Amino acid sequence: MKAIKLRAPGGLDHLEMVELPDCGDPGAGEIRVRLHASSLNYHDYAVAKGAIPTEDGRIPMSDGAGIVEAVGEGVSDFAPGDRVVSGFFPHWQDGPAEVGDFKTVPGDGVDGYAREAVIRPASWFTPVPRHWSHAEAATLTTAGLTAWRALVVDGGLQAGDVVLVLGTGGVSVFALQFARMMGATVVATSSSDAKLERMRALGAAHTINYRSTPDWGRAVKDWTGGRGADHVVEVGGPGTLDQSIRAARIGGHIALIGVLTGRSGEVPTALLMARQQRLQGLIVGSHRHQRDMIRAIDASDMRPMIDRSYPLERIADAFRHQEAGAHFGKIVLEF
């Protein structure tokens, strides 16, 4: 069985292909999954680069999609031949957030899905959307579910709301798609006019190039007639938060899900207080959230945006493509 291992101290040149023994038969409550796809996220990149230290020999990648090959005693949710996709927090099944670190996250605290097969508890997986490929399904574990929780679970998104998405990475594109699926209006930012054109083709009602319009928070407020956006999907962190607060309406919701501009920085607390906004941090979501998201997808014709696909042995090249920042949507591995 082919797999990728990350050697200490990390770095893209320390990702190596290895042969592992067959994983055997599933035990009680477990399933064996023949994995066919994974997708790249910023968290996976940080692990691979060594920015998030992990054990020597860790199998990376938090997202995994494939086919159930066998089920263990007591498993009733799945049968051989079912298509499944992994969850990000395997032990957070339902209820309020209860995980504040990555100790149980595949590809970080435990071995992940950059391998051809795995045996795990059935509760670590959910069904996939009908008619989606393995590669498409693999985009849901982290990016899709983060966007869903930000807007629907935490934000209470309603038809007619205005949603601001920053950039054109996986989470932002998913947020645009979920918002449009649910009847909301989307404003999108990017430094690339070509990418903004693609966001408009996906349904963005208004786009802003933040390089030519550095005060894009005011631009969003002006475009909404002075009201501001109901929701901001904030992926930048300290370098963009000030503008996001200015862009959101009084009493608006800002979902803080990314640290692309740094892990710490100044928060304009007086402005946040004056605008009476809700700034909520989040990391992905629960098993229940994922099932609810997939049910909603099945009621629509939504499909994810996949920028490029790589074979498993070219995982380092896939990360370098991600590092370059030229992608639109998701980068996937197929194997």
Secondary structure, DSSP 8 states (H G I E B T S, - for coil): -EEEEE-TT--GGGEEEEE--------TTEEEEEEEEEE--HHHHHHHHTSS---TTB---S--EEEEEEE-TT--S--TT-EEEE-SSTT--SSS----SSTTSBTTTB--S-BSEEEEEGGGEEE--TT--HHHHHTIIIIIHHHHIIIIITT---TT-EEEEESSBHHHHHHHHHHHHTT-EEEEEES-HHHHHHHHHTT-SEEEETTT-S-HHHHHHHHTTTS-EEEEEE-S-TTTHHHHHHHEEEEEEEEE---TT-S-----HHHHHHTT-EEEE--S--HHHHHHHHHHHHTS-----EEEEEEGGGHHHHHHHHHHT---BEEEEE-
